[in-house]
Each structure stands twice: as C-alpha cells, then as structure tokens.
Amino acid sequence: MEGSFISNLDEWIKMQKNLLATIKDMEKKEETMEEDRLDLILASRVAFQHMMRTLKAFDQWLQDPMIIKHMPREMLEDVKKTSWAILQQLLELDVRHTSQAKELITKLGKEGKLDPLIWSRPPVEEQPSQPKRGTFTTM
C-alpha cells in the first residue's frame, strides 16, 4: 500500500510540474502574440479548470488521515497562509470583475446596446441583492 501511495504522489507531482512548465512556456509565447477574445476566454477557463481540480485534490489531501496524522505544523501553516492569499486574490478578482461587468451591462442597457438575442429584457439597476451572480436568459 505504501509503495502505491508514493507512486501516486510521484505521478501527481510529475503531472503538476509538467503543467506548470507548459503554462510558463505558453506565457512566454503569449507575450509576442496578440490574443483575441476567444483565446483569453479559453485560457481563463483552462486555468479555472486546473485550479478547481487542484483545489479539490488539496481538500481531499487535508481530509486524508494518512496525510494529516504526519504533516508537521510548518507544512500546515504554509498551506493555510498560501491558500488564504490565493483566496484573497480570487475574491479581489471576483469583486473587480463583477463590478465592472455590472457597470458595463447597466451602461449598455441604458444605451439600448444589449444584444436582444441574449437579453430578453433590459437589466434593472436596482434589484434585490442575491448571494450569487444571476443568470441571463437566452432565446
């Protein structure tokens, strides 16, 4: 059991290192080329998919008795400190992006420039607050 566990960890580490190297290579290439909107959306979605996968794995890792029984306090402090920093950055991105999207949609709605195939009715500026982003209706 111990051997297969170590082997699985080795495979995970190798996969994550390969992905990290790929991302770094892609960043270098992107500096020299202009990305269109679709490229930006796809790159963001790939990043979010990998982050969700890694976060899920980390969460499972921290529930595994074989791990948490032997993990020293210093490692736990590192995970906590780093995860809180990532959380803060993600929340700042979410607030910034959602606020900008709200302002843009409100402006376009007032100007009558929202695509009628996507927006069945103009957005209302004063709506009851909801705990999550609302969805839009498509035809």
N, CA, C and O atoms as CSV, one atom per row, in Angstrom:
chain,resi,resn,atom,element,x,y,z
A,1,MET,N,N,0.824,-1.197,0.000
A,1,MET,CA,C,0.000,0.000,0.000
A,1,MET,C,C,0.868,1.262,0.000
A,1,MET,O,O,0.599,2.220,-0.724
A,2,GLU,N,N,1.908,1.236,0.825
A,2,GLU,CA,C,2.775,2.410,0.922
A,2,GLU,C,C,3.444,2.717,-0.407
A,2,GLU,O,O,3.574,3.881,-0.786
A,3,GLY,N,N,3.872,1.669,-1.121
A,3,GLY,CA,C,4.534,1.858,-2.413
A,3,GLY,C,C,3.613,2.477,-3.448
A,3,GLY,O,O,4.021,3.377,-4.183
A,4,SER,N,N,2.374,2.004,-3.514
A,4,SER,CA,C,1.441,2.561,-4.491
A,4,SER,C,C,1.055,3.995,-4.127
A,4,SER,O,O,0.825,4.823,-5.009
A,5,PHE,N,N,0.986,4.282,-2.840
A,5,PHE,CA,C,0.680,5.635,-2.384
A,5,PHE,C,C,1.785,6.588,-2.827
A,5,PHE,O,O,1.511,7.659,-3.368
A,6,ILE,N,N,3.021,6.196,-2.597
A,6,ILE,CA,C,4.177,7.006,-3.001
A,6,ILE,C,C,4.211,7.142,-4.521
A,6,ILE,O,O,4.513,8.217,-5.039
A,7,SER,N,N,3.906,6.073,-5.232
A,7,SER,CA,C,3.885,6.110,-6.687
A,7,SER,C,C,2.829,7.095,-7.188
A,7,SER,O,O,3.082,7.841,-8.134
A,8,ASN,N,N,1.649,7.105,-6.566
A,8,ASN,CA,C,0.599,8.060,-6.935
A,8,ASN,C,C,1.050,9.493,-6.680
A,8,ASN,O,O,0.766,10.385,-7.480
A,9,LEU,N,N,1.747,9.719,-5.578
A,9,LEU,CA,C,2.252,11.061,-5.279
A,9,LEU,C,C,3.280,11.485,-6.320
A,9,LEU,O,O,3.284,12.632,-6.766
A,10,ASP,N,N,4.145,10.560,-6.703
A,10,ASP,CA,C,5.137,10.866,-7.737
A,10,ASP,C,C,4.465,11.251,-9.051
A,10,ASP,O,O,4.882,12.205,-9.708
A,11,GLU,N,N,3.429,10.513,-9.435
A,11,GLU,CA,C,2.704,10.809,-10.669
A,11,GLU,C,C,2.035,12.178,-10.602
A,11,GLU,O,O,2.066,12.936,-11.571
A,12,TRP,N,N,1.428,12.494,-9.453
A,12,TRP,CA,C,0.769,13.801,-9.288
A,12,TRP,C,C,1.786,14.928,-9.407
A,12,TRP,O,O,1.546,15.920,-10.095
A,13,ILE,N,N,2.919,14.769,-8.737
A,13,ILE,CA,C,3.968,15.790,-8.776
A,13,ILE,C,C,4.467,15.978,-10.210
A,13,ILE,O,O,4.622,17.108,-10.672
A,14,LYS,N,N,4.715,14.884,-10.902
A,14,LYS,CA,C,5.189,14.957,-12.286
A,14,LYS,C,C,4.159,15.666,-13.164
A,14,LYS,O,O,4.522,16.518,-13.975
A,15,MET,N,N,2.890,15.326,-13.011
A,15,MET,CA,C,1.832,15.943,-13.808
A,15,MET,C,C,1.746,17.445,-13.526
A,15,MET,O,O,1.622,18.241,-14.457
A,16,GLN,N,N,1.810,17.833,-12.262
A,16,GLN,CA,C,1.716,19.246,-11.901
A,16,GLN,C,C,2.933,20.022,-12.402
A,16,GLN,O,O,2.793,21.151,-12.873
A,17,LYS,N,N,4.118,19.433,-12.306
A,17,LYS,CA,C,5.323,20.092,-12.818
A,17,LYS,C,C,5.252,20.268,-14.329
A,17,LYS,O,O,5.646,21.311,-14.852
A,18,ASN,N,N,4.751,19.251,-15.037
A,18,ASN,CA,C,4.604,19.358,-16.489
A,18,ASN,C,C,3.617,20.462,-16.856
A,18,ASN,O,O,3.860,21.239,-17.779
A,19,LEU,N,N,2.516,20.527,-16.138
A,19,LEU,CA,C,1.531,21.569,-16.394
A,19,LEU,C,C,2.117,22.949,-16.120
A,19,LEU,O,O,1.906,23.884,-16.893
A,20,LEU,N,N,2.846,23.071,-15.029
A,20,LEU,CA,C,3.484,24.345,-14.691
A,20,LEU,C,C,4.457,24.769,-15.791
A,20,LEU,O,O,4.478,25.934,-16.189
A,21,ALA,N,N,5.256,23.830,-16.279
A,21,ALA,CA,C,6.202,24.135,-17.359
A,21,ALA,C,C,5.457,24.542,-18.630
A,21,ALA,O,O,5.876,25.468,-19.324
A,22,THR,N,N,4.372,23.865,-18.931
A,22,THR,CA,C,3.567,24.198,-20.110
A,22,THR,C,C,2.998,25.600,-19.998
A,22,THR,O,O,3.027,26.368,-20.960
A,23,ILE,N,N,2.487,25.930,-18.837
A,23,ILE,CA,C,1.907,27.256,-18.622
A,23,ILE,C,C,2.975,28.337,-18.758
A,23,ILE,O,O,2.733,29.376,-19.372
A,24,LYS,N,N,4.141,28.098,-18.194
A,24,LYS,CA,C,5.224,29.078,-18.309
A,24,LYS,C,C,5.655,29.258,-19.756
A,24,LYS,O,O,5.916,30.381,-20.189
A,25,ASP,N,N,5.733,28.154,-20.518
A,25,ASP,CA,C,6.068,28.244,-21.937
A,25,ASP,C,C,5.008,29.026,-22.698
A,25,ASP,O,O,5.333,29.850,-23.553
A,26,MET,N,N,3.741,28.769,-22.389
A,26,MET,CA,C,2.654,29.467,-23.067
A,26,MET,C,C,2.678,30.959,-22.751
A,26,MET,O,O,2.414,31.782,-23.626
A,27,GLU,N,N,2.991,31.308,-21.516
A,27,GLU,CA,C,3.080,32.726,-21.144
A,27,GLU,C,C,4.138,33.440,-21.968
A,27,GLU,O,O,3.921,34.565,-22.418
A,28,LYS,N,N,5.293,32.788,-22.169
A,28,LYS,CA,C,6.358,33.395,-22.969
A,28,LYS,C,C,5.897,33.619,-24.409
A,28,LYS,O,O,6.176,34.664,-24.997
A,29,LYS,N,N,5.194,32.639,-24.976
A,29,LYS,CA,C,4.706,32.765,-26.355
A,29,LYS,C,C,3.642,33.846,-26.462
A,29,LYS,O,O,3.586,34.568,-27.458
A,30,GLU,N,N,2.797,33.962,-25.441
A,30,GLU,CA,C,1.708,34.942,-25.470
A,30,GLU,C,C,2.223,36.376,-25.420
A,30,GLU,O,O,1.538,37.296,-25.868
A,31,GLU,N,N,3.418,36.574,-24.882
A,31,GLU,CA,C,3.990,37.921,-24.816
A,31,GLU,C,C,4.247,38.473,-26.212
A,31,GLU,O,O,4.219,39.688,-26.408
A,32,THR,N,N,4.497,37.601,-27.180
A,32,THR,CA,C,4.844,38.041,-28.527
A,32,THR,C,C,3.666,38.036,-29.487
A,32,THR,O,O,3.797,38.505,-30.618
A,33,MET,N,N,2.510,37.515,-29.062
A,33,MET,CA,C,1.369,37.479,-29.971
A,33,MET,C,C,0.141,38.120,-29.337
A,33,MET,O,O,-0.012,38.137,-28.116
A,34,GLU,N,N,-0.711,38.636,-30.175
A,34,GLU,CA,C,-1.949,39.279,-29.725
A,34,GLU,C,C,-3.032,38.208,-29.603
A,34,GLU,O,O,-3.338,37.507,-30.568
A,35,GLU,N,N,-3.598,38.094,-28.422
A,35,GLU,CA,C,-4.663,37.126,-28.210
A,35,GLU,C,C,-6.015,37.792,-28.477
A,35,GLU,O,O,-6.240,38.938,-28.087
A,36,ASP,N,N,-6.902,37.068,-29.139
A,36,ASP,CA,C,-8.239,37.607,-29.337
A,36,ASP,C,C,-9.109,37.249,-28.126
A,36,ASP,O,O,-8.649,36.588,-27.194
A,37,ARG,N,N,-10.351,37.688,-28.152
A,37,ARG,CA,C,-11.247,37.475,-27.009
A,37,ARG,C,C,-11.448,35.991,-26.720
A,37,ARG,O,O,-11.474,35.587,-25.558
A,38,LEU,N,N,-11.588,35.178,-27.761
A,38,LEU,CA,C,-11.781,33.746,-27.562
A,38,LEU,C,C,-10.562,33.116,-26.904
A,38,LEU,O,O,-10.701,32.290,-26.003
A,39,ASP,N,N,-9.367,33.500,-27.349
A,39,ASP,CA,C,-8.140,32.996,-26.727
A,39,ASP,C,C,-8.114,33.319,-25.239
A,39,ASP,O,O,-7.755,32.474,-24.419
A,40,LEU,N,N,-8.494,34.539,-24.900
A,40,LEU,CA,C,-8.487,34.965,-23.498
A,40,LEU,C,C,-9.495,34.176,-22.669
A,40,LEU,O,O,-9.214,33.788,-21.535
A,41,ILE,N,N,-10.674,33.941,-23.248
A,41,ILE,CA,C,-11.702,33.165,-22.541
A,41,ILE,C,C,-11.236,31.730,-22.346
A,41,ILE,O,O,-11.347,31.184,-21.249
A,42,LEU,N,N,-10.719,31.125,-23.392
A,42,LEU,CA,C,-10.268,29.731,-23.295
A,42,LEU,C,C,-9.124,29.577,-22.296
A,42,LEU,O,O,-9.106,28.629,-21.512
A,43,ALA,N,N,-8.182,30.497,-22.323
A,43,ALA,CA,C,-7.054,30.434,-21.393
A,43,ALA,C,C,-7.542,30.572,-19.949
A,43,ALA,O,O,-7.062,29.874,-19.057
A,44,SER,N,N,-8.488,31.466,-19.730
A,44,SER,CA,C,-9.030,31.642,-18.378
A,44,SER,C,C,-9.774,30.391,-17.926
A,44,SER,O,O,-9.636,29.966,-16.779
A,45,ARG,N,N,-10.564,29.802,-18.825
A,45,ARG,CA,C,-11.316,28.597,-18.470
A,45,ARG,C,C,-10.382,27.430,-18.161
A,45,ARG,O,O,-10.622,26.674,-17.219
A,46,VAL,N,N,-9.326,27.280,-18.943
A,46,VAL,CA,C,-8.351,26.217,-18.672
A,46,VAL,C,C,-7.736,26.430,-17.287
A,46,VAL,O,O,-7.589,25.486,-16.511
A,47,ALA,N,N,-7.381,27.673,-16.990
A,47,ALA,CA,C,-6.799,27.980,-15.679
A,47,ALA,C,C,-7.776,27.634,-14.561
A,47,ALA,O,O,-7.389,27.000,-13.579
A,48,PHE,N,N,-9.041,28.044,-14.698
A,48,PHE,CA,C,-10.025,27.755,-13.659
A,48,PHE,C,C,-10.254,26.250,-13.506
A,48,PHE,O,O,-10.386,25.755,-12.387
A,49,GLN,N,N,-10.302,25.524,-14.620
A,49,GLN,CA,C,-10.500,24.072,-14.535
A,49,GLN,C,C,-9.362,23.406,-13.761
A,49,GLN,O,O,-9.602,22.544,-12.915
A,50,HIS,N,N,-8.128,23.807,-14.053
A,50,HIS,CA,C,-6.992,23.212,-13.348
A,50,HIS,C,C,-6.964,23.648,-11.883
A,50,HIS,O,O,-6.610,22.861,-11.004
A,51,MET,N,N,-7.337,24.903,-11.624
A,51,MET,CA,C,-7.384,25.348,-10.229
A,51,MET,C,C,-8.428,24.557,-9.452
A,51,MET,O,O,-8.168,24.137,-8.325
A,52,MET,N,N,-9.604,24.349,-10.036
A,52,MET,CA,C,-10.646,23.599,-9.336
A,52,MET,C,C,-10.203,22.162,-9.069
A,52,MET,O,O,-10.457,21.611,-7.998
A,53,ARG,N,N,-9.543,21.570,-10.047
A,53,ARG,CA,C,-9.056,20.195,-9.869
A,53,ARG,C,C,-8.010,20.135,-8.747
A,53,ARG,O,O,-8.045,19.245,-7.897
A,54,THR,N,N,-7.094,21.085,-8.759
A,54,THR,CA,C,-6.049,21.103,-7.735
A,54,THR,C,C,-6.631,21.416,-6.370
A,54,THR,O,O,-6.235,20.810,-5.375
A,55,LEU,N,N,-7.569,22.357,-6.309
A,55,LEU,CA,C,-8.201,22.680,-5.027
A,55,LEU,C,C,-8.964,21.479,-4.463
A,55,LEU,O,O,-8.909,21.208,-3.263
A,56,LYS,N,N,-9.667,20.773,-5.327
A,56,LYS,CA,C,-10.397,19.580,-4.880
A,56,LYS,C,C,-9.415,18.532,-4.336
A,56,LYS,O,O,-9.659,17.915,-3.299
A,57,ALA,N,N,-8.317,18.348,-5.044
A,57,ALA,CA,C,-7.314,17.382,-4.598
A,57,ALA,C,C,-6.691,17.817,-3.268
A,57,ALA,O,O,-6.458,16.984,-2.392
A,58,PHE,N,N,-6.422,19.113,-3.115
A,58,PHE,CA,C,-5.867,19.621,-1.856
A,58,PHE,C,C,-6.853,19.409,-0.714
A,58,PHE,O,O,-6.461,19.028,0.389
A,59,ASP,N,N,-8.128,19.656,-0.981
A,59,ASP,CA,C,-9.142,19.461,0.046
A,59,ASP,C,C,-9.197,17.994,0.465
A,59,ASP,O,O,-9.279,17.690,1.655
A,60,GLN,N,N,-9.153,17.089,-0.507
A,60,GLN,CA,C,-9.134,15.657,-0.187
A,60,GLN,C,C,-7.868,15.286,0.576
A,60,GLN,O,O,-7.904,14.472,1.498
A,61,TRP,N,N,-6.766,15.882,0.190
A,61,TRP,CA,C,-5.483,15.656,0.842
A,61,TRP,C,C,-5.570,15.995,2.326
A,61,TRP,O,O,-5.076,15.257,3.179
A,62,LEU,N,N,-6.207,17.122,2.615
A,62,LEU,CA,C,-6.306,17.572,4.009
A,62,LEU,C,C,-7.381,16.824,4.802
A,62,LEU,O,O,-7.577,17.091,5.988
A,63,GLN,N,N,-8.070,15.897,4.157
A,63,GLN,CA,C,-9.027,15.041,4.851
A,63,GLN,C,C,-8.486,13.629,5.029
A,63,GLN,O,O,-9.094,12.801,5.708
A,64,ASP,N,N,-7.358,13.367,4.426
A,64,ASP,CA,C,-6.785,12.020,4.450
A,64,ASP,C,C,-6.025,11.806,5.754
A,64,ASP,O,O,-5.034,12.488,6.014
A,65,PRO,N,N,-6.484,10.861,6.577
A,65,PRO,CA,C,-5.812,10.623,7.866
A,65,PRO,C,C,-4.335,10.239,7.717
A,65,PRO,O,O,-3.519,10.568,8.578
A,66,MET,N,N,-3.994,9.545,6.627
A,66,MET,CA,C,-2.595,9.158,6.435
A,66,MET,C,C,-1.715,10.384,6.258
A,66,MET,O,O,-0.537,10.354,6.614
A,67,ILE,N,N,-2.263,11.450,5.719
A,67,ILE,CA,C,-1.512,12.682,5.497
A,67,ILE,C,C,-1.513,13.544,6.748
A,67,ILE,O,O,-0.455,13.916,7.255
A,68,ILE,N,N,-2.691,13.856,7.240
A,68,ILE,CA,C,-2.780,14.834,8.332
A,68,ILE,C,C,-2.202,14.312,9.638
A,68,ILE,O,O,-1.810,15.098,10.500
A,69,LYS,N,N,-2.146,13.011,9.791
A,69,LYS,CA,C,-1.544,12.448,11.009
A,69,LYS,C,C,-0.048,12.774,11.085
A,69,LYS,O,O,0.496,12.952,12.175
A,70,HIS,N,N,0.604,12.851,9.939
A,70,HIS,CA,C,2.064,13.008,9.914
A,70,HIS,C,C,2.534,14.357,9.395
A,70,HIS,O,O,3.737,14.619,9.388
A,71,MET,N,N,1.630,15.216,8.964
A,71,MET,CA,C,2.028,16.505,8.400
A,71,MET,C,C,2.461,17.446,9.521
A,71,MET,O,O,1.681,17.712,10.435
A,72,PRO,N,N,3.679,17.949,9.466
A,72,PRO,CA,C,4.145,18.860,10.527
A,72,PRO,C,C,3.428,20.211,10.474
A,72,PRO,O,O,2.921,20.627,9.432
A,73,ARG,N,N,3.402,20.862,11.598
A,73,ARG,CA,C,2.725,22.152,11.736
A,73,ARG,C,C,3.209,23.162,10.693
A,73,ARG,O,O,2.403,23.926,10.160
A,74,GLU,N,N,4.501,23.177,10.395
A,74,GLU,CA,C,5.052,24.126,9.440
A,74,GLU,C,C,4.416,23.955,8.063
A,74,GLU,O,O,4.126,24.946,7.393
A,75,MET,N,N,4.195,22.720,7.634
A,75,MET,CA,C,3.564,22.465,6.351
A,75,MET,C,C,2.114,22.950,6.368
A,75,MET,O,O,1.636,23.533,5.395
A,76,LEU,N,N,1.423,22.705,7.476
A,76,LEU,CA,C,0.036,23.154,7.604
A,76,LEU,C,C,-0.047,24.684,7.599
A,76,LEU,O,O,-0.950,25.263,6.994
A,77,GLU,N,N,0.900,25.325,8.275
A,77,GLU,CA,C,0.924,26.792,8.282
A,77,GLU,C,C,1.157,27.330,6.874
A,77,GLU,O,O,0.543,28.322,6.481
A,78,ASP,N,N,2.041,26.684,6.110
A,78,ASP,CA,C,2.314,27.097,4.739
A,78,ASP,C,C,1.058,26.963,3.882
A,78,ASP,O,O,0.725,27.871,3.119
A,79,VAL,N,N,0.362,25.832,4.006
A,79,VAL,CA,C,-0.863,25.614,3.236
A,79,VAL,C,C,-1.910,26.664,3.605
A,79,VAL,O,O,-2.556,27.228,2.721
A,80,LYS,N,N,-2.081,26.927,4.884
A,80,LYS,CA,C,-3.080,27.899,5.327
A,80,LYS,C,C,-2.733,29.296,4.824
A,80,LYS,O,O,-3.586,29.990,4.272
A,81,LYS,N,N,-1.489,29.705,5.015
A,81,LYS,CA,C,-1.061,31.050,4.612
A,81,LYS,C,C,-1.216,31.235,3.101
A,81,LYS,O,O,-1.741,32.251,2.646
A,82,THR,N,N,-0.765,30.267,2.341
A,82,THR,CA,C,-0.829,30.366,0.883
A,82,THR,C,C,-2.268,30.299,0.389
A,82,THR,O,O,-2.646,31.062,-0.500
A,83,SER,N,N,-3.071,29.409,0.941
A,83,SER,CA,C,-4.459,29.286,0.485
A,83,SER,C,C,-5.259,30.550,0.800
A,83,SER,O,O,-6.126,30.943,0.019
A,84,TRP,N,N,-4.978,31.182,1.925
A,84,TRP,CA,C,-5.679,32.430,2.256
A,84,TRP,C,C,-5.246,33.564,1.325
A,84,TRP,O,O,-6.062,34.414,0.970
A,85,ALA,N,N,-3.988,33.584,0.932
A,85,ALA,CA,C,-3.514,34.603,-0.018
A,85,ALA,C,C,-4.179,34.400,-1.383
A,85,ALA,O,O,-4.587,35.367,-2.027
A,86,ILE,N,N,-4.287,33.144,-1.819
A,86,ILE,CA,C,-4.953,32.843,-3.087
A,86,ILE,C,C,-6.426,33.220,-3.004
A,86,ILE,O,O,-6.974,33.803,-3.939
A,87,LEU,N,N,-7.067,32.887,-1.888
A,87,LEU,CA,C,-8.472,33.231,-1.690
A,87,LEU,C,C,-8.685,34.741,-1.771
A,87,LEU,O,O,-9.630,35.208,-2.406
A,88,GLN,N,N,-7.808,35.493,-1.130
A,88,GLN,CA,C,-7.923,36.954,-1.160
A,88,GLN,C,C,-7.802,37.469,-2.588
A,88,GLN,O,O,-8.584,38.323,-3.007
A,89,GLN,N,N,-6.832,36.960,-3.339
A,89,GLN,CA,C,-6.667,37.389,-4.733
A,89,GLN,C,C,-7.890,37.027,-5.564
A,89,GLN,O,O,-8.338,37.819,-6.394
A,90,LEU,N,N,-8.426,35.835,-5.344
A,90,LEU,CA,C,-9.600,35.412,-6.093
A,90,LEU,C,C,-10.802,36.288,-5.769
A,90,LEU,O,O,-11.545,36.675,-6.671
A,91,LEU,N,N,-10.999,36.603,-4.506
A,91,LEU,CA,C,-12.112,37.467,-4.109
A,91,LEU,C,C,-11.952,38.872,-4.697
A,91,LEU,O,O,-12.925,39.473,-5.152
A,92,GLU,N,N,-10.728,39.386,-4.685
A,92,GLU,CA,C,-10.479,40.707,-5.275
A,92,GLU,C,C,-10.775,40.692,-6.776
A,92,GLU,O,O,-11.368,41.635,-7.299
A,93,LEU,N,N,-10.365,39.626,-7.472
A,93,LEU,CA,C,-10.667,39.482,-8.892
A,93,LEU,C,C,-12.177,39.423,-9.100
A,93,LEU,O,O,-12.707,40.083,-9.993
A,94,ASP,N,N,-12.859,38.647,-8.294
A,94,ASP,CA,C,-14.304,38.493,-8.443
A,94,ASP,C,C,-15.038,39.814,-8.227
A,94,ASP,O,O,-15.911,40.177,-9.015
A,95,VAL,N,N,-14.686,40.526,-7.167
A,95,VAL,CA,C,-15.338,41.810,-6.888
A,95,VAL,C,C,-15.066,42.797,-8.021
A,95,VAL,O,O,-15.979,43.470,-8.498
A,96,ARG,N,N,-13.803,42.879,-8.450
A,96,ARG,CA,C,-13.423,43.809,-9.520
A,96,ARG,C,C,-14.154,43.471,-10.821
A,96,ARG,O,O,-14.754,44.344,-11.448
A,97,HIS,N,N,-14.099,42.211,-11.215
A,97,HIS,CA,C,-14.687,41.798,-12.485
A,97,HIS,C,C,-16.213,41.911,-12.453
A,97,HIS,O,O,-16.810,42.403,-13.410
A,98,THR,N,N,-16.837,41.474,-11.393
A,98,THR,CA,C,-18.298,41.537,-11.304
A,98,THR,C,C,-18.778,42.985,-11.273
A,98,THR,O,O,-19.790,43.319,-11.890
A,99,SER,N,N,-18.059,43.839,-10.558
A,99,SER,CA,C,-18.418,45.261,-10.518
A,99,SER,C,C,-18.298,45.887,-11.904
A,99,SER,O,O,-19.182,46.631,-12.330
A,100,GLN,N,N,-17.209,45.588,-12.606
A,100,GLN,CA,C,-17.017,46.133,-13.949
A,100,GLN,C,C,-18.082,45.609,-14.912
A,100,GLN,O,O,-18.583,46.361,-15.748
A,101,ALA,N,N,-18.429,44.329,-14.801
A,101,ALA,CA,C,-19.455,43.751,-15.667
A,101,ALA,C,C,-20.809,44.393,-15.391
A,101,ALA,O,O,-21.558,44.689,-16.321
A,102,LYS,N,N,-21.127,44.611,-14.108
A,102,LYS,CA,C,-22.390,45.256,-13.742
A,102,LYS,C,C,-22.466,46.656,-14.338
A,102,LYS,O,O,-23.486,47.036,-14.912
A,103,GLU,N,N,-21.392,47.418,-14.203
A,103,GLU,CA,C,-21.364,48.781,-14.747
A,103,GLU,C,C,-21.520,48.770,-16.268
A,103,GLU,O,O,-22.258,49.583,-16.825
A,104,LEU,N,N,-20.826,47.852,-16.935
A,104,LEU,CA,C,-20.900,47.774,-18.388
A,104,LEU,C,C,-22.307,47.398,-18.852
A,104,LEU,O,O,-22.851,48.022,-19.763
A,105,ILE,N,N,-22.889,46.388,-18.229
A,105,ILE,CA,C,-24.224,45.937,-18.622
A,105,ILE,C,C,-25.260,47.031,-18.356
A,105,ILE,O,O,-26.158,47.253,-19.169
A,106,THR,N,N,-25.135,47.706,-17.228
A,106,THR,CA,C,-26.048,48.814,-16.916
A,106,THR,C,C,-25.925,49.911,-17.969
A,106,THR,O,O,-26.932,50.419,-18.462
A,107,LYS,N,N,-24.693,50.273,-18.312
A,107,LYS,CA,C,-24.450,51.321,-19.317
A,107,LYS,C,C,-25.016,50.913,-20.671
A,107,LYS,O,O,-25.720,51.694,-21.312
A,108,LEU,N,N,-24.713,49.696,-21.109
A,108,LEU,CA,C,-25.202,49.225,-22.404
A,108,LEU,C,C,-26.729,49.125,-22.414
A,108,LEU,O,O,-27.366,49.397,-23.431
A,109,GLY,N,N,-27.313,48.734,-21.275
A,109,GLY,CA,C,-28.770,48.661,-21.179
A,109,GLY,C,C,-29.412,50.023,-21.337
A,109,GLY,O,O,-30.408,50.170,-22.045
A,110,LYS,N,N,-28.838,51.025,-20.674
A,110,LYS,CA,C,-29.363,52.397,-20.783
A,110,LYS,C,C,-29.232,52.933,-22.198
A,110,LYS,O,O,-30.077,53.704,-22.654
A,111,GLU,N,N,-28.175,52.527,-22.898
A,111,GLU,CA,C,-27.942,52.989,-24.269
A,111,GLU,C,C,-28.685,52.151,-25.305
A,111,GLU,O,O,-28.639,52.451,-26.498
A,112,GLY,N,N,-29.369,51.098,-24.850
A,112,GLY,CA,C,-30.091,50.223,-25.777
A,112,GLY,C,C,-29.175,49.392,-26.651
A,112,GLY,O,O,-29.539,49.039,-27.772
A,113,LYS,N,N,-27.978,49.074,-26.147
A,113,LYS,CA,C,-26.983,48.368,-26.951
A,113,LYS,C,C,-26.793,46.903,-26.551
A,113,LYS,O,O,-25.867,46.248,-27.030
A,114,LEU,N,N,-27.657,46.388,-25.684
A,114,LEU,CA,C,-27.541,44.982,-25.315
A,114,LEU,C,C,-28.119,44.102,-26.419
A,114,LEU,O,O,-29.170,44.415,-26.979
A,115,ASP,N,N,-27.452,43.031,-26.723
A,115,ASP,CA,C,-27.886,42.120,-27.778
A,115,ASP,C,C,-29.224,41.494,-27.392
A,115,ASP,O,O,-29.309,40.810,-26.372
A,116,PRO,N,N,-30.272,41.717,-28.192
A,116,PRO,CA,C,-31.587,41.200,-27.842
A,116,PRO,C,C,-31.688,39.673,-27.908
A,116,PRO,O,O,-32.617,39.090,-27.348
A,117,LEU,N,N,-30.747,39.028,-28.583
A,117,LEU,CA,C,-30.740,37.564,-28.599
A,117,LEU,C,C,-30.285,36.990,-27.273
A,117,LEU,O,O,-30.582,35.837,-26.959
A,118,ILE,N,N,-29.562,37.789,-26.485
A,118,ILE,CA,C,-29.067,37.345,-25.189
A,118,ILE,C,C,-29.925,37.903,-24.067
A,118,ILE,O,O,-30.253,37.194,-23.116
A,119,TRP,N,N,-30.289,39.174,-24.179
A,119,TRP,CA,C,-31.062,39.840,-23.126
A,119,TRP,C,C,-32.511,39.954,-23.565
A,119,TRP,O,O,-32.831,40.712,-24.480
A,120,SER,N,N,-33.387,39.201,-22.913
A,120,SER,CA,C,-34.799,39.256,-23.283
A,120,SER,C,C,-35.461,40.527,-22.776
A,120,SER,O,O,-36.502,40.932,-23.292
A,121,ARG,N,N,-34.873,41.155,-21.778
A,121,ARG,CA,C,-35.363,42.434,-21.264
A,121,ARG,C,C,-34.172,43.206,-20.712
A,121,ARG,O,O,-33.173,42.605,-20.317
A,122,PRO,N,N,-34.269,44.523,-20.683
A,122,PRO,CA,C,-33.146,45.322,-20.176
A,122,PRO,C,C,-32.885,45.016,-18.697
A,122,PRO,O,O,-33.823,44.780,-17.935
A,123,PRO,N,N,-31.629,45.019,-18.300
A,123,PRO,CA,C,-31.328,44.795,-16.880
A,123,PRO,C,C,-31.833,45.965,-16.053
A,123,PRO,O,O,-31.803,47.115,-16.492
A,124,VAL,N,N,-32.293,45.656,-14.859
A,124,VAL,CA,C,-32.774,46.686,-13.941
A,124,VAL,C,C,-31.640,47.011,-12.989
A,124,VAL,O,O,-31.020,46.111,-12.422
A,125,GLU,N,N,-31.366,48.304,-12.811
A,125,GLU,CA,C,-30.238,48.712,-11.974
A,125,GLU,C,C,-30.463,48.363,-10.512
A,125,GLU,O,O,-29.545,47.899,-9.835
A,126,GLU,N,N,-31.671,48.582,-10.022
A,126,GLU,CA,C,-31.976,48.324,-8.608
A,126,GLU,C,C,-32.702,47.003,-8.481
A,126,GLU,O,O,-33.923,46.959,-8.635
A,127,GLN,N,N,-31.993,45.935,-8.206
A,127,GLN,CA,C,-32.601,44.638,-7.978
A,127,GLN,C,C,-32.252,44.179,-6.579
A,127,GLN,O,O,-31.223,44.578,-6.035
A,128,PRO,N,N,-33.103,43.337,-5.982
A,128,PRO,CA,C,-32.759,42.817,-4.656
A,128,PRO,C,C,-31.427,42.076,-4.731
A,128,PRO,O,O,-31.157,41.359,-5.695
A,129,SER,N,N,-30.607,42.254,-3.713
A,129,SER,CA,C,-29.292,41.616,-3.734
A,129,SER,C,C,-29.448,40.111,-3.626
A,129,SER,O,O,-30.285,39.597,-2.885
A,130,GLN,N,N,-28.613,39.425,-4.391
A,130,GLN,CA,C,-28.617,37.976,-4.408
A,130,GLN,C,C,-27.236,37.501,-4.007
A,130,GLN,O,O,-26.246,38.167,-4.308
A,131,PRO,N,N,-27.146,36.362,-3.333
A,131,PRO,CA,C,-25.841,35.893,-2.875
A,131,PRO,C,C,-24.924,35.415,-3.988
A,131,PRO,O,O,-23.732,35.222,-3.750
A,132,LYS,N,N,-25.445,35.214,-5.208
A,132,LYS,CA,C,-24.592,34.773,-6.307
A,132,LYS,C,C,-24.948,35.537,-7.562
A,132,LYS,O,O,-25.970,36.219,-7.625
A,133,ARG,N,N,-24.089,35.413,-8.563
A,133,ARG,CA,C,-24.349,36.058,-9.829
A,133,ARG,C,C,-25.627,35.504,-10.413
A,133,ARG,O,O,-25.878,34.300,-10.363
A,134,GLY,N,N,-26.430,36.389,-10.964
A,134,GLY,CA,C,-27.634,35.931,-11.639
A,134,GLY,C,C,-27.303,35.396,-13.007
A,134,GLY,O,O,-26.245,35.693,-13.561
A,135,THR,N,N,-28.202,34.610,-13.555
A,135,THR,CA,C,-28.020,34.108,-14.902
A,135,THR,C,C,-28.812,34.980,-15.849
A,135,THR,O,O,-29.709,35.709,-15.424
A,136,PHE,N,N,-28.491,34.914,-17.118
A,136,PHE,CA,C,-29.242,35.663,-18.088
A,136,PHE,C,C,-30.014,34.694,-18.954
A,136,PHE,O,O,-29.631,33.534,-19.108
A,137,THR,N,N,-31.090,35.175,-19.510
A,137,THR,CA,C,-31.961,34.335,-20.316
A,137,THR,C,C,-31.535,34.401,-21.766
A,137,THR,O,O,-31.289,35.480,-22.306
A,138,THR,N,N,-31.451,33.241,-22.392
A,138,THR,CA,C,-31.182,33.196,-23.831
A,138,THR,C,C,-32.431,32.708,-24.516
A,138,THR,O,O,-33.250,32.004,-23.926
A,139,MET,N,N,-32.569,33.089,-25.765
A,139,MET,CA,C,-33.763,32.695,-26.524
A,139,MET,C,C,-33.555,31.374,-27.203
A,139,MET,O,O,-34.453,30.883,-27.887
